[in-house]
Amino acid sequence: MPWVEEHERGGTRVRRYFRWAPGARRDMSILVLLGLAIVGYSGTSATSTGGGTGKLPRPGSTAVYPVKFPGWDKKPAPRPKPTVSYPIRWER
């Protein structure tokens, strides 16, 4: 997989770039797929060190139903009132 050095092509300067060798992309994709298969297979080991079914216990729910919110039965909150005693004229 060679580096193509900086050169001029038709009066235009071409920067240094990396060029794959013929067939290298196919070889690399096969290598990547093989690596993924090995990693995927290694996660499904058939050997077990402990007894049992292999399932971990799930935590129980701590929620209390029906859900109550503080102040649910109280009257609605008072609406805000203006803080000034004089009228504010918005029109000009």
C-alpha positions as CSV (number, residue, x, y, z in Angstrom):
1,M,0.0,0.0,0.0
2,P,2.2,2.8,-1.3
3,W,2.2,6.5,-0.6
4,V,2.2,8.5,-3.9
5,E,4.6,11.4,-3.4
6,E,3.8,15.0,-4.2
7,H,4.0,15.7,-7.9
8,E,2.7,17.9,-10.8
9,R,0.0,16.6,-13.2
10,G,-0.9,18.8,-16.1
11,G,0.5,21.9,-14.4
12,T,-1.5,21.2,-11.2
13,R,0.3,20.4,-7.9
14,V,-0.9,17.1,-6.5
15,R,-0.4,16.5,-2.7
16,R,1.0,13.3,-1.3
17,Y,-1.7,10.7,-0.9
18,F,-2.2,7.0,0.0
19,R,-3.2,4.6,-2.7
20,W,-4.4,1.0,-2.1
21,A,-2.6,-1.7,-3.9
22,P,-4.8,-3.7,-6.4
23,G,-7.0,-6.2,-4.5
24,A,-6.0,-4.8,-1.0
25,R,-9.5,-3.5,-0.3
26,R,-11.0,-6.9,-0.8
27,D,-8.3,-8.5,1.3
28,M,-8.9,-6.0,4.1
29,S,-12.6,-6.5,4.0
30,I,-12.2,-10.3,4.4
31,L,-9.8,-9.7,7.3
32,V,-12.2,-7.3,9.0
33,L,-15.1,-9.8,8.6
34,L,-13.0,-12.6,9.9
35,G,-12.0,-10.5,13.0
36,L,-15.7,-9.6,13.6
37,A,-16.6,-13.2,13.4
38,I,-13.9,-14.2,16.0
39,V,-15.0,-11.4,18.3
40,G,-18.7,-12.4,18.0
41,Y,-17.9,-16.1,18.5
42,S,-15.8,-15.4,21.6
43,G,-18.8,-13.9,23.4
44,T,-20.8,-17.1,23.1
45,S,-18.6,-19.4,25.1
46,A,-20.2,-22.8,26.0
47,T,-18.1,-23.4,29.1
48,S,-19.5,-22.3,32.4
49,T,-17.7,-21.9,35.8
50,G,-20.8,-21.8,38.0
51,G,-23.9,-23.8,38.3
52,G,-27.4,-22.7,37.7
53,T,-29.3,-21.4,34.7
54,G,-26.9,-18.5,34.0
55,K,-29.6,-15.9,34.4
56,L,-29.1,-13.1,36.8
57,P,-31.8,-12.0,39.2
58,R,-33.7,-8.9,38.2
59,P,-34.3,-6.1,40.7
60,G,-37.8,-5.7,42.1
61,S,-39.9,-2.6,41.4
62,T,-39.8,0.1,44.1
63,A,-42.6,2.2,42.6
64,V,-45.8,2.9,44.7
65,Y,-49.0,3.0,42.8
66,P,-51.1,5.1,42.4
67,V,-48.6,7.9,42.2
68,K,-49.4,10.9,44.4
69,F,-47.9,14.3,43.9
70,P,-47.5,16.8,46.8
71,G,-50.4,19.3,46.7
72,W,-52.4,17.3,44.3
73,D,-55.7,17.9,46.2
74,K,-55.1,21.6,47.0
75,K,-56.6,24.5,45.1
76,P,-54.7,25.7,42.0
77,A,-51.7,28.0,42.7
78,P,-52.5,31.7,42.8
79,R,-52.0,33.5,39.5
80,P,-49.2,36.1,39.5
81,K,-50.3,39.8,40.0
82,P,-48.6,42.9,38.8
83,T,-46.0,44.3,41.2
84,V,-46.6,48.0,40.4
85,S,-49.6,50.0,41.5
86,Y,-49.6,52.3,38.4
87,P,-50.7,51.4,34.9
88,I,-48.0,50.7,32.3
89,R,-48.9,52.1,28.9
90,W,-47.5,49.9,26.2
91,E,-48.8,51.9,23.3
92,R,-46.7,54.9,22.1
